[in-house]
Amino acid sequence: MIAYKNFTLKVLHIAPECSPIAKKGGLGDVVGTLPKALKKQSIDARVLIPAWPGVLEKAEEIGRLKREPIGEISVALNWRAYTASVLEAEVNGLHIYLLDQPELFSDPCIYPEKLDAVTV
């Protein structure tokens, strides 16, 4: 257990995939299991992934999804500002934040085949 008085260690895993709602390769497996292992050590571990096509539906199907955004995040890419809604889900005991920005995350491949200044 990692604790200091009333302090809880918090870890946010940021990745393009997380099993079982968005998985392309081994990274999805790691991101889907490591936070659960950390949680057993009393660490508040959560995940943030893009809301790729089908991810919101999958999160709703096998877990709980709050469709009401909990906030927004903005980022500048290639001289342009993008704003994404942040949604919350719980899947198999894992707390997941989903970035909903269809303009950036509309490719169902997770790892885009066409690389440009925005997708890199």
Secondary structure, 3 states (H helix, E strand, C coil): CCEECCEECEEEEECCCECCCECCCHHHHHHHHHHHHHHHCCCEEEEEEECCCCHHHHHHHHCEEEEEEEEEEEEEECCEEEEEEEEEEEECCEEEEEEECCCCCCCCCCCCCCCCCCCC
